[in-house]
């Protein structure tokens, strides 16, 4: 076995070890989500005890997938239901070296399409209770990428 396949094997093994939570018997956590159009909120908006005004709160579990969170956002944000709308997810968490926050991209989903990040969970993204989730919603016409669908002539 080559060195590369050993690495792939450990990544696959890690994915299978992602345990599902018994949602009937486990108390959910409060997830504070900040939604913006086209780009993420600035990390400076999360300073000195302040947060951006575009907050959406949801109770969920650590095994919630990015696709599941996308569907929760779509339930309250009608504009985000359009096919080919992108949802770019980032974790916002306290910076241990300063009194501010840091932001880290964790994946993206697309309305109406399957993607490689759909099944990523909060746990697999190293989310910790108290972190925030920042979601940049980009409608299909603003993405700047060619459409993957083909038109019949």
Residue frames relative to the residue before (quaternion, step in Angstrom):
aa qw qx qy qz dx dy dz
X 1.0000 0.0000 0.0000 0.0000 0.00 0.00 0.00
X 0.4241 -0.7096 0.5009 0.2562 3.54 -0.91 0.92
X 0.6750 -0.4996 0.3677 0.3995 3.49 -1.30 0.32
X 0.6339 0.5447 -0.3234 0.4437 3.59 1.02 -0.83
X 0.6831 0.4825 -0.3097 0.4524 3.59 0.82 -0.89
X 0.5899 0.5580 -0.3688 0.4524 3.62 1.13 -0.50
X 0.6450 0.5031 -0.3118 0.4833 3.56 1.04 -0.79
X 0.6461 0.5103 -0.3178 0.4704 3.57 0.93 -0.89
X 0.6431 0.5369 -0.3197 0.4428 3.57 0.95 -0.85
X 0.6787 0.4764 -0.3053 0.4683 3.60 0.95 -0.80
X 0.6192 0.5251 -0.3465 0.4698 3.60 1.09 -0.63
X 0.6516 0.4999 -0.3106 0.4785 3.58 0.95 -0.85
X 0.6415 0.5239 -0.3212 0.4591 3.57 0.97 -0.87
X 0.6391 0.5250 -0.3227 0.4602 3.61 0.98 -0.83
X 0.6429 0.5300 -0.3191 0.4516 3.58 1.00 -0.82
X 0.6836 0.4812 -0.2891 0.4664 3.59 0.96 -0.80
X 0.6478 0.5205 -0.3234 0.4526 3.61 1.15 -0.47
X 0.4527 0.6733 -0.4533 0.3690 3.60 1.29 -0.06
X 0.2175 -0.8290 0.5059 0.0976 3.58 -0.15 1.30
X 0.4012 -0.6812 0.5618 0.2435 3.53 -1.15 0.73
X 0.3851 -0.7191 0.5401 0.2071 3.53 -1.10 0.79
X 0.4266 -0.6599 0.5512 0.2806 3.56 -1.09 0.74
X 0.2397 -0.8312 0.4895 0.1092 3.56 -0.03 1.32
X 0.5730 0.5841 -0.3770 0.4340 3.57 1.22 -0.31
X 0.8006 0.2887 -0.1153 0.5122 3.58 1.07 -0.77
X 0.6651 0.4698 -0.3041 0.4945 3.60 1.24 0.02
X 0.4389 -0.6986 0.5066 0.2502 3.54 -0.85 1.03
X 0.4045 -0.7142 0.5074 0.2624 3.62 -0.86 0.89
X 0.4034 -0.6781 0.5545 0.2644 3.54 -1.32 0.28
X 0.4587 -0.6374 0.5324 0.3160 3.56 -1.25 0.39
X 0.1153 -0.7879 0.6043 0.0270 3.56 -0.66 1.16
X 0.1990 -0.7704 0.5983 0.0946 3.54 -0.73 1.12
X 0.0811 -0.8051 0.5869 -0.0290 3.54 -0.55 1.29
X 0.1439 -0.7676 0.6204 0.0719 3.55 -1.02 0.87
X 0.1512 -0.8154 0.5584 0.0187 3.53 -0.61 1.22
X 0.0590 0.7784 -0.6240 0.0359 3.55 -0.99 0.85
X 0.4762 -0.6823 0.4865 0.2665 3.53 -1.23 0.47
X 0.8695 0.1565 -0.1309 0.4498 3.54 -0.86 1.07
X 0.8054 -0.0102 0.0223 0.5923 3.61 1.02 -0.65
X 0.5970 -0.5642 0.4275 0.3774 3.56 -1.27 0.34
X 0.5685 -0.5264 0.4907 0.3986 3.52 -1.30 0.32
X 0.5386 -0.6019 0.4716 0.3540 3.56 -1.18 0.48
X 0.5327 -0.6291 0.4560 0.3355 3.57 -1.01 0.78
X 0.5998 0.5623 -0.3657 0.4362 3.61 1.15 -0.46
X 0.5557 0.5978 -0.3914 0.4250 3.61 1.23 -0.30
X 0.6850 0.4282 -0.2542 0.5319 3.57 1.31 -0.36
X 0.5034 0.6611 -0.4251 0.3588 3.60 0.71 0.97
X 0.8429 0.1955 -0.1587 0.4755 3.51 -1.32 0.48
X 0.7195 -0.4641 0.2461 0.4543 3.56 0.95 0.87
X 0.5881 0.5556 -0.3731 0.4541 3.58 1.28 0.12
X 0.1058 -0.7438 0.6535 0.0923 3.51 -1.38 0.37
X 0.6218 -0.5247 0.3982 0.4237 3.62 -1.16 0.34
X 0.5690 -0.6337 0.4178 0.3163 3.56 -1.20 0.54
X 0.6389 0.5613 -0.3215 0.4164 3.61 1.18 -0.46
X 0.2344 0.8151 -0.4904 0.2001 3.56 0.85 1.02
X 0.0778 -0.7425 0.6653 0.0097 3.51 -1.18 0.83
X 0.1379 -0.8101 0.5664 0.0619 3.61 -0.70 1.01
X 0.0090 0.7886 -0.6136 0.0402 3.54 -1.01 0.84
X 0.3254 -0.6924 0.6008 0.2317 3.55 -1.17 0.60
X 0.1444 0.7844 -0.5853 0.1457 3.56 -0.77 1.06
X 0.4737 -0.6566 0.5114 0.2880 3.56 -1.32 -0.13
X 0.6650 -0.5286 0.3635 0.3824 3.55 -1.27 0.37
X 0.6789 0.4702 -0.3062 0.4735 3.62 1.16 -0.36
X 0.3635 0.7240 -0.5037 0.2999 3.61 1.23 0.30
X 0.3311 -0.7536 0.5390 0.1788 3.56 -0.89 0.98
X 0.6392 -0.5149 0.3949 0.4127 3.56 -1.24 0.33
X 0.6276 0.5249 -0.3387 0.4646 3.61 1.05 -0.69
X 0.6355 0.5172 -0.3245 0.4726 3.59 1.00 -0.79
X 0.6606 0.4900 -0.3033 0.4811 3.60 0.97 -0.82
X 0.5883 0.5584 -0.3579 0.4625 3.59 1.12 -0.68
X 0.6774 0.4977 -0.2904 0.4573 3.57 0.90 -0.92
X 0.6209 0.5267 -0.3415 0.4695 3.60 1.07 -0.65
X 0.6491 0.4984 -0.3114 0.4830 3.59 0.99 -0.81
X 0.6489 0.5244 -0.3188 0.4497 3.59 0.95 -0.84
X 0.6064 0.5745 -0.3549 0.4198 3.59 1.10 -0.62
X 0.7679 0.3266 -0.1909 0.5169 3.61 1.08 -0.62
X 0.7349 0.3463 -0.2047 0.5460 3.60 1.21 -0.38
X 0.2738 -0.8201 0.4815 0.1434 3.58 -0.01 1.31
X 0.6218 0.5598 -0.3514 0.4202 3.62 1.03 -0.67
X 0.6717 0.5189 -0.2966 0.4377 3.59 1.11 -0.62
X 0.5407 0.6458 -0.3916 0.3705 3.60 1.25 -0.03
X 0.4916 0.6752 -0.4316 0.3408 3.59 1.22 -0.25
X 0.5585 -0.6049 0.4588 0.3341 3.56 -1.07 0.82
X 0.8250 0.2113 -0.2101 0.4801 3.56 -1.12 0.83
X 0.4002 0.6631 -0.5157 0.3663 3.60 1.15 0.55
X 0.2743 -0.7782 0.5487 0.1348 3.58 -0.86 1.00
X 0.1551 -0.7472 0.6425 0.0695 3.52 -1.18 0.78
X 0.0835 -0.7959 0.5995 0.0149 3.58 -0.46 1.21
X 0.2043 -0.8162 0.5376 0.0546 3.56 -0.59 1.23
X 0.0283 0.7720 -0.6347 0.0175 3.55 -1.12 0.77
X 0.3566 -0.6897 0.5841 0.2365 3.55 -1.16 0.67
X 0.1290 -0.7395 0.6547 0.0886 3.54 -1.10 0.77
X 0.0795 0.8178 -0.5545 0.1315 3.55 -0.57 1.18
X 0.6226 -0.5548 0.3852 0.3951 3.60 -1.16 0.50
X 0.3757 -0.6970 0.5681 0.2243 3.54 -1.07 0.84
X 0.3702 -0.7656 0.4854 0.2030 3.58 -0.57 1.15
X 0.6830 0.4846 -0.2894 0.4635 3.61 1.21 -0.37
X 0.7785 0.1680 -0.1203 0.5926 3.60 1.26 -0.15
X 0.6065 -0.5679 0.4036 0.3831 3.56 -1.25 -0.05
X 0.5816 0.6037 -0.3619 0.4078 3.60 1.28 0.12
X 0.5312 -0.5953 0.4955 0.3434 3.51 -1.30 -0.52
X 0.2442 -0.7214 0.6240 0.1745 3.53 -1.34 0.31
X 0.2209 -0.7554 0.6024 0.1330 3.56 -1.26 0.47
X 0.0176 -0.7928 0.6089 -0.0194 3.56 -1.02 0.88
X 0.4244 -0.6919 0.5262 0.2536 3.57 -0.84 1.03
X 0.1197 -0.8185 0.5593 0.0542 3.57 -0.96 0.87
X 0.7800 -0.2858 0.1709 0.5298 3.61 1.18 -0.14
X 0.2238 -0.7598 0.5914 0.1514 3.51 -1.35 0.01
X 0.1749 -0.7445 0.6342 0.1136 3.51 -1.33 0.49
X 0.2119 -0.7608 0.5987 0.1337 3.54 -1.27 0.33
X 0.4732 -0.6864 0.4829 0.2678 3.54 -0.84 1.05
X 0.8250 0.2099 -0.1754 0.4945 3.57 -0.81 1.03
X 0.7358 0.3306 -0.2195 0.5487 3.61 1.25 0.04
X 0.4045 -0.6616 0.5663 0.2793 3.54 -1.23 0.53
X 0.0329 -0.8130 0.5813 -0.0064 3.53 -1.05 0.77
X 0.6702 -0.5354 0.3415 0.3843 3.58 -1.24 0.34
X 0.7128 0.4509 -0.2635 0.4681 3.63 1.14 -0.49
X 0.3875 0.7659 -0.4544 0.2381 3.60 1.26 -0.14
X 0.7784 0.3662 -0.1815 0.4765 3.59 0.86 -0.92
X 0.3891 0.6924 -0.5100 0.3303 3.61 1.21 0.19
X 0.2278 -0.7780 0.5726 0.1225 3.56 -0.95 0.88
X 0.6677 -0.4658 0.3771 0.4416 3.55 -1.28 0.21
X 0.6363 0.5348 -0.3236 0.4521 3.58 0.99 -0.83
X 0.7020 0.4677 -0.2830 0.4565 3.60 0.81 -0.96
X 0.6643 0.4674 -0.2999 0.5003 3.61 1.24 -0.38
X 0.4571 -0.7162 0.4035 0.3395 3.57 1.35 0.17
X 0.2032 0.7719 -0.5560 0.2319 3.54 1.05 0.86
X 0.1040 -0.7660 0.6309 0.0661 3.56 -1.09 0.77
X 0.5799 -0.5773 0.4297 0.3819 3.56 -1.04 0.72
X 0.7071 0.3811 -0.3278 0.4973 3.54 -0.81 1.10
X 0.5655 0.5638 -0.3857 0.4621 3.59 1.25 -0.34
X 0.3471 -0.6999 0.5794 0.2324 3.54 -1.30 0.36
X 0.2760 -0.7162 0.6088 0.2009 3.54 -1.30 0.35
X 0.1138 -0.7794 0.6145 0.0444 3.58 -0.83 1.01
X 0.0672 -0.8088 0.5842 -0.0053 3.58 -0.75 1.08
X 0.1801 -0.7493 0.6308 0.0912 3.54 -0.85 1.07
X 0.1578 -0.7924 0.5865 0.0569 3.57 -0.64 1.16
X 0.0447 -0.8072 0.5882 -0.0189 3.55 -0.72 1.12
X 0.3642 -0.7331 0.5319 0.2169 3.59 -0.60 1.14
X 0.6658 -0.5461 0.3212 0.3942 3.61 -1.11 0.57
X 0.6837 0.4999 -0.3115 0.4309 3.63 0.91 -0.74
X 0.7143 0.4515 -0.2528 0.4711 3.61 1.20 -0.41
X 0.4831 0.7125 -0.4151 0.2943 3.60 1.22 -0.15
X 0.3350 -0.7746 0.4842 0.2309 3.59 1.06 -0.63
X 0.6196 0.5044 -0.3534 0.4866 3.56 1.24 0.30
X 0.5416 -0.6111 0.4452 0.3673 3.61 -1.05 0.59
X 0.5400 -0.6228 0.4631 0.3257 3.53 -1.11 0.72
X 0.4116 -0.7176 0.5083 0.2392 3.57 -1.06 0.76
X 0.6134 0.5423 -0.3676 0.4410 3.60 1.21 -0.20
X 0.3004 -0.7500 0.5659 0.1642 3.54 -1.15 0.63
X 0.3413 -0.7373 0.5509 0.1910 3.52 -1.02 0.84
X 0.3991 -0.7073 0.5311 0.2416 3.61 -0.95 0.90
X 0.2405 -0.7753 0.5684 0.1340 3.57 -0.99 0.79
